[in-house]
Each structure stands twice: as structure tokens, then as C-alpha cells.
Amino acid sequence: MSPIKFNIALGIVSLISLLFGNVNWLQSVPLWVLGLFFTVLYIADFWAFLFKIRIARIRQIVEVTKGNVLTRHFIPEDPGCMIMYAFIMRLVIRFSFMLLALFSFSGDLSGDLPNWAIVFVILVTLFEVFNLMYSMFETRIFKMNKEDDSEKEEDEYWEEEFKWREKSLKILKDPRTPLKETIAVIALLLTGFVTTIAFWDQANGDFISFIIRSAREGESPYFVIPMILISSFVLCLFFLIPVRLAFWVEEYLKADEKHEKRKYRWSIFFAGVMITGPTLLQLIKSYVL
């Protein structure tokens, strides 16, 4: 699945889920099933994220180097602070999944965690800090600082880089890779859907309550509409960055032409409009209709 298709799918399914947000899905299944679901999603997301980025990056290297991957052709540029933010927020999302799993297994979503679960919280925290550092290293999208490195350090870097490329090339040529990539995309989509429901159901609810109250009290639409649109835009922007990080990295590696970047931006805009759909519908109902 391309990043554009991912953005569109995330937007459509999220809108459908949020429009039917009155269904309390946390209470519709047994807690042990919910705990098992979040545990499986937590593990699957760890593998899917790294696999998707590895495949995207080795494909780009093969394309740029014309198949001669063992050349000192360094592709990535410095991705900047926003990708760093996305990696950190992804840690928060994954940690939330495991917390939900622990609360579910403890038998009370609103109570205190038992002692055994607190031990798991500490272990998960340590693992996620390690996972953050490992993911940033393993994705290899952050560029080497050539100016400050000695010749020996540069040679050591390229030795490790070539090992990574050879290993990744074998994975790319494996006939099972297309199936694995499909499974990885499904896992990442599921992570995106669950995170959207968990975060934007509450966000849309707060926005809708504010719109209804403002319309009832006679607040000017010239105040309410811009404030809601700007708030939704900012929240959605910072929300979508970590949720679609693996696909954002793929865009970053591939989008070197203006028309490609334009397509990605429109698909992201579409996803944002869909996710904020309930808020926008209430805004139209209260101040337009």
C-alpha cells in the first residue's frame, strides 16, 4: 500500500468509526479479549514499523544506485526535528496500548494497577526507551555527520551500512516479502485506527460541545469558526505525524518531485478532514444550516 492509499484509508475508516462513536467498544467485549488485542497490536506494531521502513529504504537505495547497493552513495538528508517528534510520540502511543492491556488483564479499566502490573509498567517503560533508540538506528534515515567524522569512523560507518543493505536486499528479494509487507500495512493501519478512535473521539466530543454551547449563547461565527478550524488543523497535524510515521518516511524517501509532494499533501489533507468530520459537520449544522 502506498502512503497516499494509507492516508485515504485511514481517513475513511476513521470517519466511519468516529460517526458511530456512541458505541462503547471498550465495554462490548470481555476485558481479557481487550487485553489480548492490545498486547498483540503492541507486538505487531513493533515488527511492522521496522519492516515497512526497511523495505521502503532499500527499494529507494536500489532505485538510486541502479541495483549497485554497495556504493558509498548516501541517500538520506537530515530529516529534521518533526520526525524526531514523531518517534517520541510513537513511544507514547505504544506505551498507552500496553497500559490499556495491563488495565484490561487486571480486570478494571478505571481502577489501580496491581503490584504485578506495576512491575510490567516499569519493564515496558525501559523497553520503549530502548525501542526508541533502536528504531532510530535501525531505520537508518538519520544522516552521518561527515564533517566531524575521521576517515576511520567513516569507514566503520560504511561497513555497517553495507551489511545493513546486503541483509535488507535479501529480505526484499525474498518471495514471502510481499505477503509480509501486506501484514505489516494491516498492523500499521489497525494501530492508526485504534489511536484515532481513542484520541479523536474525545477531541471531537469536546469541539462539538463547545460549538453547541457557543451557538446557544449567540457567539459570533467569525470567532467560533476560525478558532475551531485552526485548533482542529493544529491538533490533526501533530496527531497524524506519529500515526503515519512509517509512511511519512517512505514519502520522505520518494517524494523528490513537486507533483508527488502535492499528491501526498492532498491525501494528508483528506485524512485530516475525515478525522475531524464530526466536528466539521456540527460546525456546518450550527453556523451554516
N, C-alpha and C positions, 0 to 999 in steps of 0.2 A: 504494500500500500504506500502510495506517495504521500508526502507531507500535506499536499492540497486535499487529497481524499480523506486523510486523517482529520484535518480541520473541519471539513464538511460533515463527516460522520459524527464527530464529537459534538458539533453544534446541533445537528438534527436530533440525535438521541437525547442529548441534554435537555433540549426544549421540551420534548415529549415527556421526559421524566419529571421536569420541574412543573409542567402544567398539571400533572397528576400528583403533585406533592402532598396532597391531603391524605394519601395512603401512608400510614405509619409502617414503613417496611422494616424498621428495627424490631417491631413487636409482632410481625406477621410470621416469623419463623422461630424455631427453638433457639435458645441462646448458644447452645453448643454448636449448632449448624452455622450460626453467625460467626462464632469464634473460629471455626474451621475455615470458613470462607475467607476471613481477613488474614488468617495465617497463610493459606495457600496463595492469596493475592500478594502478600508481603514477599514471599519467597519467589514467586513467578516474576514479579516486577524487578527484583534484583538481577535475575538472569536476562530477562527480556531487554532491559535498558542497555546493558553492556553489549549484548549480542547485536541489537539493532544498530548501535553506533559503530561497532567494529565492522559490520558488513558495509555500512554506508561509507566509512572512511577508506576501506581497502578498495571498494569499487572506484572511488574518486582517484586513488593513487594509481590504479591500473589504467584508468582513462587518461590521466595526465602524463604518465610515464610511458604510454603506448605498450603496456604489458611488461616493461622492464622495471620491476619494482625495486630492484637492488641498485638504485642510483641515488645519489645524495641530492634528491630533489625534495625540498621541504615545502609541503603544501600549506599547513595551517598558518594563519596570521594570528596575532593576539586577539582572542575573541572578546575581550573586554569584561567590564565588571558585571554586566547584566547576566552573562552566562554563569559567572561565579555566584550571583544571587540565586539563579535558578537551581544550581547544585545544592545550595544550602536549604532552599525552600523544599526541595525534593526530599531532603533528610527529614524535615518537619512532617511532610505528608506521610512518609513511610513510618515514622515513629508513631503518628496518630493511628495508622492502621493496626500496628501491634498493640497499642494501648486499648483500642476497641476489642481486639481479640482477647486480651487478658481480662478486661471487664466482663466480656461475654462468658469466658470459661469460669470466672469467679461466681457467676450466677446473678449479678446485679450490676446493671449499666450505670446506675446513679449512686451506688454506694462506694465504700472504701475498698481498696485492693487488699487481699490477704497478704501475709508475710511472704509466701512463696512467689506471689506475683510481683511484689516489690523487688525481689531479687532478680526476676526476669527484666524488670524495667531498667535496672542498673546495667545488666548484661546487654540489653538492646541498645541502650544509650552508647555504651562503649563500642558496640559493633557498628552502629551508624556513623560514629566519628571515624572509625577505621574505613567504613564503606565510602564515606565522602572522599577521603584521601585516595583510596584505591580506585574509585570510579574516575576521579580527575586524572590519575596517572594512566589507567588502562585505556581510557578513551583517546588519549594522546592528541588532544586537539589544542593544547596549550603549547605555544612555540618555545623553542630553545633560545636563550639569550646568547647569541653567537659572540657578541662583542666582549662579554665578560668571561667567556669560557676559554680555557687554554686548548692547545691542539690536542692534548691527551684527553681532556674532558669531552671535546667534540667527537673524537674517535670512539670513545666509550659510548657516547650517546647514539651514534650511528650504528654501532654494533648491536645495541639493544633494539634500535628502531628496525633494523633489518631482520632480526629474529622475530619481532612482532609482525612484520609484513609477511615473512615466509609462513608463519603459523596461520595468519589471517587468510592468506591466499589459499592455503589448503582447505580451510573452512569454506571459503567462497566457492571452491570447485567441487566440494562435497555434494553429491546428488540429493542429499537429505536437507541441504540448506534452505531451499525454497519453502519446504514444509515448516522447518524450524522458524523461519522468518515470519511466516503466517501466524504461527502460535505466539511469537513474540509480539506481533502487532495486536493480536486479540488481547493479550495480557495488558499491554500499554493502553489500549482503548478502554478496557474494563477499569483500569486504575483511574483514567481520566473521567469516566462516567461516575464512578463512586465518589471521587473527590468533588466533582461538580455538584452532585446531589447534596453531599454533606455541607459544602460551603455556600453555594448559591441559593439553596432552598431558604436558608436563614437570611441571606443578604437580600434576596428578592422580597421576602416577607417583610423585612424592615423598611425597604424602599416603598413597598405598596402601602403599608400602614401610614408612612409619612405623607404619601401623595393623597390618600383618602382624607387624612386629618387636615392637610393644608387646603384641599378643595372645600371641605366643610367649613373651615374658618375663613374662607374667602381670600386666601393668599394669592398674590399676583402670579399668573403663569410665567411672566417674564423673570420671576425669581425661582420658582419651583422647577420649571422645565430645564433651564441651563444647569442648575445645581444637580439634579438627578442624572442628566446626561453626562456631565463631567465626572461625577462620582462613580457612575457605572463604568465609564470608559477607563478611568484610572484603576479601579479595582479589578476589572476584567483583564486589563493589560498585564498587571502584576500577577494575576491568578493564572493566566494562560501560559506564561513563560515557563514555570516549572512543570506544569501538567504535560506540555508537549515538548519537553526538553530534547528527547531523543530525535524527534522530527525537526526541531529547530536546528540542531546540529547538522542534520542532513541538508537542510536548506542552506545553512551557512557554508557547507562544503560545495554545494552545487550551484547556488544562485549567483552566477557571475555575469549575468546579462540583465538589462533593465526590464525586459518583458517577463523574465522568470521571477524577478523580485516583485513585480507588480501582481502577478498571479498569486504568489504566496500571501502578499499583504491583503488582497481582496478575500482570500479564503479565511484568513485570520479574522478579518472584519466580520465576515459572515458568521463565524463561530461565536464571536462576541455578541452579535445581535441576537442570535438564537439563545445563548445562555442567559442574557438579560431580558429575554422575551416577555416573561410575566410582568416585569417592571414597566417595559415599554408599552405593553397592552393596557396596563392600568393608567399610565400617563395619558394615552390617547383617549381612553374612556372618560377620564376625569376632566381633561382640559381641552379636548378636541370635539368629542361627540357630545 
